Amino acid sequence: MHLTMRASVVFSLMTAPAFAQTCNVDMAAVEADIAGLEQSYGFMLSDIGCDAPTIPAHQIMCDAVETPNAPLWRMGRLDDLAWVYAYENATKTEVDLATPPRDDSFIVARDACTSADCLCAALIDHTNGSLGGASPYPQ
């Protein structure tokens, strides 16, 4: 391998966020959907606490907050908002954003993840289920 080629590969690996590569998503579309949903659900918080996470999936998600643009954490934010949006539309009831209903089966699946790949797949699948054709992820 030529030195310049090797240097460009190393530079690419150092500058590209690992989670964005793993998830391979359009973060501009994710952010646009978050902005739209936050108008109604902006006060809702994640069910993941990052003070001292012990579950591997939570550790990965919380570590993602420290990466440039936090793609995995932002995908989780979109999923939280999308779930409440879908729940309200399905039940025709407004939820308390301080204690929103959670999709327990999804949380079990998400929390079983031990890699960013698994978390990406779980978040994409769940968000697609919540938003259908309006999701920013390919279906």
C-alpha positions, 0 to 999 in steps of 0.5 A: 500500500502506498504511503499516501493511500495508507495515510488517507485511509488512516485519516478517514478512519480518524475523522469519520464517526464510527457510529455514522459508518455503522448506522449508515443513515442520513443524519440531516434527515434524522435531525429534521424529523427530531426538530419536527417532533420536538415541537410537540414532544420536546419535554420528553426525556430518554429512559436511559440515564447516563450518570452511571450506566451499567448495561452495555447498550446504555454504555454504548448509547451514553458514549455516543453522546461524546462523539461528533454530532452524537449520531447513535444518541440522536437516533435514540432521541428520534426513536423516543419521540417517534414512539410517543407520536405513534402511541398518541395517534394509535390510542387517540390519547395525549400522554404525560411527557414526564412519564410517557409510556414506553415500548417494553418489548423494544426496550428489552431488545435494545438493552440486549444489544452489546454493539453499535450495529445491534443498536442501529438495527434496533433503533431503525426498526423501531423508528420505522415501525413508529413512523412508517413511510415518514421515517428517515430510514430506508424500509 
